[in-house]
């Protein structure tokens, strides 16, 4: 789909939505992996609505997934759901909220009439752009309010630190309802105006090396995934001795969303070096949905920083550097400096509890309270 074709699809759907929801209304997005959710997301933004990406219900685990979706609908106060006709058919239980109000379900894969063209409202910087819900793996999913200012600042910072230019090309197989997949796959490439490719998460899980083959086939420069994905590729390569692909055009292989292991960096680099993968391409990062996506990331062109420390000292909140082969050594992976415009502070939890909630551009990390002298010494 070209950007021109995307514009036509977005404008058509946006005009349809504008007749059925007031500006600022929350709209749940429930889609399988594919291009439909891209059009739906931007149509909501264009119509002045607030998209709420969420995982589609699992037909096999319907009793588990529907209550989770119901909790998101209630918490977000969504008045509309955009989805496919297939998903709509198995989700009829969610059409009425707890207060008895009707939730409008629209299947965007069905033909709809274009009522009129719609003028896109001009949102303020601090107005809500979308709601990003946490995974809900350990508790009820929680919504993170992302403003237009938040996402624009994130995209500009990523554009700069990742060295994106006219020759860049993006590939993402991460789910659109995860902050990594949403920003990396749908929003950041659009901001930079570069070609972007999407792959189903199921495709990767079944055939991990197809991810790397696609990077070669489409000349991808920017693509990333959690640590487990790189481990999966290493294991898959051991089973395919004759596998071939060229990865020398890969500039940024971002890695985040879970702990990053030094062994993974070393083994992946060693395994795929013969295929053109460079060690400096591996880009560890730290982020969280509450900060839109990325907080810190490795500098472009530098090799990942790995620091061996004493495990016992670390458990006592002290950083004691040791040799990598020392007994009880734990190798920590550096996730780089903060993004431009982001400030990271380490504060005492008691201090954190008294902080104002509107610390724009700052990430507050609760940790052990140490004196400035101790901090400088341990930082060194």
Secondary structure, 3 states (H helix, E strand, C coil): CCHHHHHHHHHHHHHHHHCCCCCCCEEEECCCCCCHHHHHHHHHHHCCCEEEECCCCCCCCHHHHHHHHHHHHHHHCCCEEEECHHHHHCCHHHCECCCCCECEEEECCCCCCCCCCCCCCCCCCCCEEEEEECCCCCCCCCEEEEEHHHHHHHHHHHHHHCCCCCCCEEEECCCCCCHHHHHHHHHHHHHHCCEEEECCHHHHHHCHHHHHHHHHHCCCCEEEECHHHHHHHHHHHHHCCCCCCCCCCCCEEEECCCCCCHHHHHHHHHHHHHHCCCHHHEEEEEECHHHCCEEEECCCCCCCCEEEEEHHHHHCCCCCECCCCCCCEEEEECCCEECCCCEEEEEEHHHHHCCCCCCCCEEEEEECCCCHHHHHHHHC
